[in-house]
Amino acid sequence: MFDRFNRKLNYLRISVTDRCNLRCTYCMPEQGIRLFRHEDILSFDEIAGFTKTAVSNGVTKVRITGGEPLVRKGITVLVSMISEIKGIEDLSMTTNGTLLKQYAQELRTAGLHRVNISLDTIDREKFRAVTRTGDLNDVFEGINAAKNAGLFPVKINCVIKDSKDEEQARAVTGFCKDNDLEIRYIRQMDLVMGHFSIVDGGIGGDCLLCNRLRLTSNGKLKPCLFSNIEFDIRQLGFEKAIQLAAELKPECGSKNETGTFYNIGG
């Protein structure tokens, strides 16, 4: 499947919930958020059915995101359903890691290949301040659980303000080197202002190479994170939504004034 700029679209990111057990300052406002109604959230059958259709159109790489995907009840069942779809070569999950100690082995057994874990600091007080509620030890235990379960490679997503040479980023870098973890540095983004850049250690944010479609937890297919364009898979049907997303994917990201990171998945 190619878009009108001849980019091969083979990567689907699926947000399974807009809920999270942390309240990171750069993701959620202090006053809280307006959550989707439970009845608006896609069922596992809808997600798996859409994914199967996307794979039949050329998708080979699937990532499960949130919010925090591990707060979605029965998440390992969904992972199992998706892992059984023939044609998926890479099935991964982005998580804050706090619940991985509980779920890592179940996820691996269900067919998950690997995880990306968000970690911006290894200072316990700063971690608590950034997440408002988090315990850094839970993340450390989750990382160990992921490694022990064989969810390789374990990648760390480190949000930075300007440079990977910032004090907290340098500390996370050292932690990754000491613990056989891969690291990616993601400059803090702003959807409304249109601030984004290429991920250091990855290709995210490079519009020339963008191969992604994003499915929100309430069934909106977005061809670009930094765009208001979206297609309702329930109203249009799976095939039509995919067709439109490919045809109308913008050449480059601009601004997103209708979505937020916690309900799109970043």
N, C-alpha and C positions, 0 to 999 in steps of 0.2 A: 504494500500500500504506500503510495507516494502522494505528497501534497502538490500544489500547483507550482512550488519552487523546487520540485524534484528532490525533496527530502524524504527519505525512507522512514515511515512511521511504524516503528516496531516495539514501542515501549508504552505500556499502560500503567499509570499510577492510580490506585484505587483507595479513596478515603472511605473507611468503613464506619466511622463515627466522627462527630464533631466534639465529643466529650474527651476530657483529659483529667488525669489525677494530679497534674501540676498546674501552676498558673504563671508560667514564665513571662517576665516583664515585657519582652519583645514580641510576644505572641498574643497575650490576653490582657485587656485593660483591667485595672485594679477593681473597678466596680462590677466586674463579671461580664458575662456574655449572654446573648439571647440564643438559646439552643433550639435546634430543630425539634419538631414534635416527633415522638416515637413512630407514629404512623406514617411519617414522611420519609423515614429512613429506609433505604433499600433492604430487602430481605436477602438472605444468603442465596436463595434460588435465583433471584434477579441478578445479583452480582455474578454468580457463577455462569448464568446464562449469557449475560452480556460479555463476560470474559471469553467464553467459548466462541461467540460471534466475532469478537475482536481478533482472536487467534486465527480464525478462519480467514480474516482479512490481512494477515501478515504479522500480527503482534507475536513476539517471541519472548519478551521480557515483561514481567509483571512485578510491581512493588505494592505492598499493602501499607497504607498510612492511616493517619487519623486527622485530627485529634491524636489521642493515644490509642492505637489499635487494640492493645491488650486489655482495655477496659470494655471492649465489646464482648458481651456474653456469648460463649460458644465459639470464640474466634478460631480455635484449632479445628473445629468442624469445617469452617469456611476454608481454611488453609488446605485441608484435605480435599475438599471439593475442587478447588482451583488446581491443586497439584496433579489431579487425575486427568486434566485436560491435555490431550496430546498436542504437542507443538510448543509448549512452554519450555524454554531452555534455561531460564533464570527466574526463580521465584524468591523474592526477598521481602523484607519488612523494615520500615523505619520506626524506631521506638525510643522512648526516653530511658528504657532499660530498667526502670524501677520494679517492674513485675516479671522480668525475665527469669529470675531465680525460680519462680513458680512455674513458668511456661516453657522454658527453653527446650527441654527434652521432648515435651509434648509436640511442640512446633516442628522439631526435627523429624519426629516420628510421623507427623502428618504430612511431611513433604517439603517444608520450608528449607531453602538452600542456605540462606545467609541473612545477616542482620546489619543494619546501620544503627548506631546508638548515638544519641545526641549527648554531647559532653563539652561544656564551654569552660569549665574550671575544675580543678581538683582541690580547691580550697573549700573546706566544708562550710564555713560561714558565708562565703561569697555564693556558693551553690544554693544555700538556703535563701539568700537574698534574691538571687535571680529567679528561682523557681517559686518563691514565696512559701512553699510547703514541703519541699523535697528533702530527703535524707541521702547524702552522697554515698553512704555505705550501701544503700539499696542498689545503686548503679554499679558499684564495684562488684557486688555479688552477682548482679545480672550479667556483667561482662564475663566473669569466670564461668557462670552457668552456660552462657552461649558457647564459649570455647570448649567446655567439657562435653557439650551436646554435639559438637562438630558443625556448628553453624559458621563455616568459614567461607571467605575471610570475614572476620569481624572488623567492621569499619566504624570509625568515629567521625561524627559530624561536629565540627567545632565552629560556632558562630563567632566571628570577629567584627570589630568596628571598622578597622582600616587595614591592619596588617597581621600576618601570622607571627610577627616579631613582638606583638603585644605580650605583656607579662603573663597573663593567664593562658594565652595560646601557647607560649613557649613551654609552660609547665605541662600542659596537656600533651604537647609534642613529646616531651621527655617521658611522660607516663606511657604513651603509645609505643615508643621505642623499647622501653623496658618490659612491655607486656605483649609484644608481637601483635600489635594492632595497626591497621592502616588508618591514616587520618586524612580528612578532607576539610579545608578551611572555607567557610561560607560567609561572605560579607553580609552583614545585617541588611535586610531588604525592606523596602517600603512599597507596598502595592499601590497605594493611592498616588504617591509621588513618582512612581515608576523607577525607583532606585534598585538596580540589580547589577550583578557582574558575574563573570565566569568563575565557577568554583575552582579553587586552587586544589588540584588533585583529582579533578573530574572534568566533565564537559557541560555540566548544568550551567545555564545562563548564557551559553553560546548559541545565539539565534541561528547562525549559519548551519549548525550541526543538529539543531533540535529535532529529536525523533519521538516526542512525547505527546500523549493525550492523557487527560486527567478526568477521572470520574469522581464526582463528589458523593458524599454519603446519602444525599437526597435525590440522586439520579440525574445530575446535570453533567454533561460531557463537555469539558473545556479543552479547546485545542491549544490554549496558551495561558500560562499562569498570569501573565501581565496583560490581560485583555478582558473586556466585559463579555466577550462572545461565549455563549454556551448553548447546548442543545439538550432538551429534556428527553431522556431515553424512554420514558414511560409514554409520553405523548406521541413521539415520532416513531418509536420502535427502534430496536437495536441497530439494524442495518442502516436505516436512514440517518440516524444520529451520527454514526461513524462516517458515513459518506459526506455529510455536511461538514463535520469537523475537519475532515481531510481537505475538502475543497476550499474551506474558508479559513483555514489556519493562517494567521497573519505572518508576514515575512519576518517581523521583529516585534518583540514585546514593547508595550507602551505603558499603559496604566490599567489598574483593576480597581474600579470604584464600587463594585458590587459584592466582592468576596473577601474572605479573610483567611489567614494561614491555618487557623484551627479547624476550618471546615472544608478546605481545599486539599491540605496535606503538604503544602510547600513545594 
